[in-house]
């Protein structure tokens, strides 16, 4: 599985898990048939494991928005990208941001991509 496809599947899985009590393994089994790709699994489980820290980092970057008010797809993509930026050292920040924008184009709309880009660019500004 290519990384782009792994990210798309991870968004689908995390979207499904958002607001439900479904166990991660069950949600994964709905999305993936057969052997589970290690990169995909690390994205899903890492995002779930660090959700509280990721959410806090995102809240600090949102202006005039609360995480709960965000459309579910933007919230899901931001969490996934937040995981990659904060916890996955093998993925460069710019790649994580670009992939998040592409995920928004796939699952959201043009406005979603601009919004997500604006929020995620604040992570880079903080590093400088």
N, C-alpha and C positions, 0 to 999 in steps of 0.2 A: 504494500500500500504506500503510495506517495504521501509526502507530508501534507500537501494541500488537501488530499482526500481524507487523511487522518484528522485534520482540523475540522473539515466539514462534518465528518461523523461525530467528532467530539462536541461540536456545537449542537447537533441534533440530540445527542445524549444528554448534555447539560440542560438544554431547553426542556427536555422531557422531565428531568429531575427537579427543575425549578418549581418550588412550591408543592412538591409531592413528597410522600414518605417512602417512595420507591427505593429499594436498595440499588446501589450503583451496578452491581453485577446483573441484576434483572434488567435494568435499562440498557446496559451494554448488550445483553443477549437479544434485545429487540432490534438493535441497530446492526450488530455484527453477527454474521453466520460463519461458523468455523473458527479457526484460530484467530486470536485477538492480536492485532499489531501492537508491539511494545510502545511505540511513540504515541499512538492513539490512547492506549491505556494510561500512560503516564500523564497525558493531558487531562483526561477525565478525572483520574484519581487525585492528581496533584491539585487541580482546581477545586475539587471537593474538600480535600484535606486542608487547604489554605484559604478557604472561602471567606472566613471572618477577616483575616488580615488583608486579603485582596479587596473585600468590600470597604474596609476602612480606608485603604489607600485610594480607592475610587471616590469615596465620599469627599475626601479632601480635595479632589480635583474637579468635582462637579460644581458648577456655578448655577445657582437658582434652580437646581434639581435635587431631588432625593433619589436614592437608588430604587426605592419602591415605585416611584412615579415613572421611571424609564420604561419604554416598551420592552417587553420580555426579550426580544431578539437582540436589542442593543445591550441590555444588561448581561445577557449570556455571552455575547462576543467580547464585551469589556472584561468580564471575569476571566475568560480564556486567555485573552491577550495580557491581562494583568498577571496571570500565572506565569506566562512565558517571560514577561519582562522582569518580574520580581524573583522568580525561582528557577528558571531554566537557563542556565548560563551558556549552553551550547547554541542558543538562538539569539542572534544579534537583535537589539531593540528595534532597529529599523525594519527588520524582516517581520518581527511580531506585529508591528504597526501596519505594515503593508498587507500582511495576511489578514489582519482584522478588517481592513477596509475592503478587501476582496470578499471576505465572508459576508459583510454587509451588503455588497452588491448582489451576492448570491441569494441571501435570505431576507434582506431588507430592501431598502431603496437608496437612492443617491443621497438623500438627506441623512440617512443613517450613517453612511460612510463618512460624511463630513463631520458629523457630531462625534463619532467614535475617534476620528483622527484628531479632533480638537482636544478631547479628553486625554487621549494617550500621548499626545505631544507634550503634555505637562509633565509626564514622567521624565522625558528627555531634558526638559528645561530644568527640572530639579537636580539632575545629575551634573549640570554645568556649574 
